[in-house]
Amino acid sequence: MQKYNWNYPTTMWVGENRINDITLACKNLNINKPLLVTDNGLAQSDIVKNTLSILKEGGIFAALYSNVVGNPTGTNVNEGVDSYKKNNCDGVIAFGGGSGLDVGKAVAFMSGQILPIWDFEDVGDNWTKANSDKIAPIIAVPTTAGTGSETGRASVILNKETGVKNIIFHPKFLPSIVILDPVLTVGLPSKMTAATGMDALAHNLEAYCAPSYHPMADGIALEGMRLINKWLLEAVKNGSNLEARMNMLTAASMGSTAFQKGLGAIHSLSHPVNALNNIHHGLSNAIFMPYVLTFNKDVIEERIIKVCDYLELKDRTFNGFIDWVLKFRKDLDIPHKLSDVIKENDLDLERLSKMALEDPSTGGNPKVLSVDDMRIMYQHSMSGKLF
């Protein structure tokens, strides 16, 4: 496999075994004592142990913070900042899936701030409150192909006091160097490969359907969807296929790059159930996808037909695209209904609907939404009703 160096949307080192360049990445950013942020499972893995060994051999001794949970919390960020300061770190290596990357980026950001993290929620110009000069340099190393957090300018962090997942934004959340190494994703279980891959699809799809004007994002999103259509099933069925893994890593980074244009109700519906019911974000995105598409049909049908054309689907109609999504999910063993993963008694429909409407992703939905609309989509996702 060839190796590539890209410079969009940030410096990206791409290819097999590029993790071997992690020491060079630190030296390029003048990082002498990084804090490697990841989850506990990965901290015990060979890929993290190998990364720490590579750094040590290069004369860089990294500290480790590994208490990150699946839907990361403000406590994770605070603990990470404490570890950063205790070990006199001067940069962060955000390592892992979306949770590890989001927390790592937030730790680098909060290491130089005085205000609480919630003051920097992605609302209005909150980001201007930050001391930009004291944000630590970030290296991002994704081990899943889903969130694309490595090319994002935000982190999604759960406020346990309010039960709300907040999007924390600052332009400098974008890592300075990203390492996309497919070898690091080979051990990802098939179910997690499927769920994270569907997360990448949701990012590209919602970005493409968002109503604002951004032709560059549209082009990236279309190609991201094509790569996912071609390679996700192969990555799930044959996890050792490095070409499939590499293309999925790329598609995930493309999704995050594209969704600066906007997201939509797939994410609006997902964030509350992630926060209150602890459902994996990629899985919930996959479940909600067809229900949101059919709800938005009257305003996105023309764009969806263009997606069908680009993907060269046999049935290049809106309904043909829905059939493709349903079959894709079935082939990936993704549940059709939210009720397959959450009991109806555990679903606070009124609270979820209000939280979904207030979610920052709602503003990017192609159709203006109400609380009743959110409730209807939740109900459809529970019953399996599409039209």
Secondary structure, 3 states (H helix, E strand, C coil): CCCEEECCCCEEEECCCHHHHHHHHHHHCCCCCEEEEEEHHHHCCHHHHHHHHHHHHCCCCCEEEEEECCCCEHHHHHHHHHHHHHCCCCEEEEEECHHHHHHHHHHHHHCCCCCCHHHHECCCCHHHHCCHHHCCCEEEEECCCCCCHHHCCEEEEEECCCCEEEEEECHHHCCCEEEECHHHHCCCCHHHHHHHHHHHHHHHHHHHHCCCCCHHHHHHHHHHHHHHHHHHHHHHHCCCCHHHHHHHHHHHHHHHHHCCCCCCHHHHHHHHHHHHHCCCHHHHHHHHHHHHHHHCHHHHHHHHHHHHHHHCCCCCCHHHHHHHHHHHHHHCCCCCCHHHCCCHHHCCHHHHHHHHHHCHHHHHCCCCCCHHHHHHHHHHHHHCCCC
